[in-house]
Amino acid sequence: MNSKSSHSYFLTPKVCNPYYPLFIFLPGMDETGKELVCIQTRDLEVAFDVRCFIVPPANLKNCDQMAEEVLFLTEIELAKKTSSDVYLCGESFGCCLALKVLQKYPDYFTKIILINSASSFNRVPWLNFGSILFAFIPNFVYKISSFVALLFLAHLSKLSPTARQALLNSTRSAPKKTANQRLTIMREFNMDEKKLSQITQPVLLIVSFEDRLLPSVAEGQRLNKIFPNSDLIILPHSGHACLVEDSVNLYKLLLAHKFI
């Protein structure tokens, strides 16, 4: 896929397996490279046919339009498969997209996983204020800020050198205009709690107790009250970008909580 294209697409981290359930992974706000995606979704290919939703920097569509792209691409993949089961997994910004998808198509997905949902972004005063000011900062400050962002995203001591570099590359991959648009989406994000409360499929909420970026535990508890068939997992020693930590493996979490 041409990196300058504005078309979102599905990336297959490792191998395709048409006999396994489809696993749609919606990652964080920056375009995630294959290196980081492979870390975040490691071992999932043992039980799933994994696809990662990549939003190129040139794609400045709103949240509803991105949600439609997710469904369109999912339907294309399902047409190739023998299994009709579809798991939807969102992480951080990806949870905002997942929640929009679920509001529009509540019966489409078999199981849902939400990790440190950024749906709480607009209730954090300093993030709201900072996202408004973001448009006015010089480009050289934005480039430096990617290093600062790492301190909020993860406990660096819990990341391998490879994971640390992959996360850094991800935080600085998007141009300032793109980052500003993604921040605006999170600041203006809203969800229809009534529609979400009618979703009966199993929902697994994974949150990090030591998240320094978002109030993920409180948001997980809020979502747990909205979804009628949900379970909440609190990772006691993890930061916001928990899926790149050496001690966190999404596949093992799903196994341990009988979500496969």
N, C-alpha and C positions, 0 to 999 in steps of 0.2 A: 504494500500500500504506500502510495506517495505521501510523504510526511507533510507536504504542502496542501494536500487535499482537505476539503472541509467536510468530507463525508465520514461519519462515524462508522466503525466496523468492529467485528468480532475477531479477536486474536486467540488462536489456540496455543496455549503455553507449551504443550508437549505433543501428545498424539491424540488422534480422534478415535473414538470407539462408539460406533453407532448403536451398540447393544446396551450401553449404559445410559442411565438418566442424564439428561442435559443439565449442566450446572452453569447458570449465567452469573458471572461475577462483575459487579459494578464497582470499580475502585474509586479512589479519592479524586480530588479536584483537578490535579494536573494530568496531562497525558502520561500514562504509566508505560514505561518501556518493558520489553519482554523480560529483562533481568529481574526487575522488581516483581512483576506479575508471577514469575516462576517461584519466587520466594514466598509470596503471599498465598499461593494456591498449591504449594508443594504437597505431594502425596495424594491429592484429590483424584488424580487420574486413575488411581487404584479402583475407585468405585464410581467415577463420574466421567462424562464427556464434557470437558471444561471449555467454556468460551468466556473471554474477558472483553468487556465493552470499552473500546478506546475512543475517546473524544479528541480529535486533533485540535491543536491550538487555533486553527482557522475556523473551527466550528463555533459560532457565537449564538447558537440557538438557545431559546429559553428552556426551562425545565420541562414544560409540557411537550415541546417538540422533541426533546431528547428522549422522553419517555416513549413517544411514538416510534422513534428510531429503534429503541430497545425491543419493542414488540415486533416491529417489522423484521428485524434481524433474527429474532427468536423463531418466528414462523418459518423463515427460510431454512433454519437449522432443523426444525422439527420435521420438515418435509423429507429430510434425508434419513430419518431415524426409524427404528423399530419400536423403541420405547417412547411412551407418551408422557412420562414423568418429567417435570421441569422444576428444578430448584432455582430460586431467585435469591442471590446474596448481594447485599450492599454494604459498603464500608465507608464511613464518614460521609463525604459528599455523595457517594454512590447510594447511600440510604435515602437521601432526598429524592433521587431518581426512582429508587425502588418504591417508595411510598406513593409517588405520583403514578407509577405504573399500576400499583395495586388499587388505587382509587378508580382508575379508568377500567381496569380489567381484573376485578377481584377474584374471579374463578379460574384464572388462566394457569396459575402456578400451584404445584403440588405441595411444596414446603418453602418457607421463607426464613432467611437468616439476615439479621441486621446487626452490624458491628459498629459500636461507638458512633451512633447516628448524629449527623450534623444538623438534624432537624431542630436542635436546641440553639443553633447559632444566633438566631435573632432575639434570643432571650438573655444573651450575655452582653451587658452594656459596653464593655471595652472593645469587644469584637465588632459590634454594630458601629460604634464611633470610629474605630480604626478602619473599617471597610469603607466608610464614607471618605475619610481622609486619604485613603490609599491612592485614589485617582490623581492626587496632587503631588505625590512624592516623585522626586527625580528618578530617572531610570537607573543611575548608578547606585542609588540607595536601595532600589528594588533588588538589584543583583546581589548586594551584600546581605539583604534580609533573608535570602535563602539559607544562609548559614545559621542565622539566628532562629529561623523556623525549626531547624532540627532539634533545638533544645526543648521546644514545646511539643514536637511530634513524638519523640521517643526518648527513652533512657539509653543513651549511646553505649553505655557499658554492657547493655544486654543485646547489642547488635554485633554480628560478625563484621569484619572489615568490608566484605562484599556487600552485605545488606546496608551498611552505613553509606557506602558509595552510591549504591542503587537508589537509596532514599534521597540522598543529596541531589543526584541527577534528576530525580522526579520533581523535587521542589523548585528547581531552576529551569525546568524544561519549557514552561509556558511563558510566552511574552507577557509583558505587563498588562496589555490590553485584554488578553485572555484571562489572566488571573483576576483582574478587576471585574470582568463579566461573571466569573464563577462566584466571586465574593458577593456580588449583587444578587445572584440567584439564591444564595444561602440567606442573605439578609432579608430578602422579600419572600422567602419560602413560607408557605402555609399548607396545612393539610386538613382534610375533611375527616374529623374524628368519627363522625357518625357512619360514614362509608367504611372506614377502616374497622370499626367495631363490628361490622357484619361479616368480616372475613373469618371463616371457620377453620381454614387450613392451619396446621401446626406452624408456629412462629417461634424461632429461637433468637433471643436477644443476648448478645455478648457485649459486655461493657468492661472498661478498664478503671479500676479504683484509683490509680495514680495518673489519670489523664490530666495533663496540665493545660490542655487547649480548650476542652469542652467539658461541661458537667455531665459526663456520659452516664454515670450511675443514676443520677436523678432523671435523666431522659429515658434511660432503660426502664426505670420504675414507672414512669408516666406511660410509655408505650405498652408496658406489661398490663396496665389497667385498661388500655384501649382494646387490645387484641384479646378476644375471649379464650383463645387456645394457645397461650404463649408460656414460655419458660424463660427465666432470666439467669444468665451466668455472669458472675462478677469475677474478673481476673484480678486477684488482690495486689499483684506487684507489677502490673503492666501499664505502659503509657498509651497514648492515643493510637500510634501506629503499631498496634500489638502484633499484627500478622507478620511483621518482619523481625520480631524478637526471636532469639534462638529457642526460648523455652515455650513458645506458643506455636502450635500446629493445628490448623483448622480441621484437618481430616481427623486427627485424634480427638479433638473436642466433640466433633459430631458423633464419632463412635462412642465416646464415653457417655454421652447423653442420649444415646439410642436415637439419633436423628437421621440415621442411614437405614 
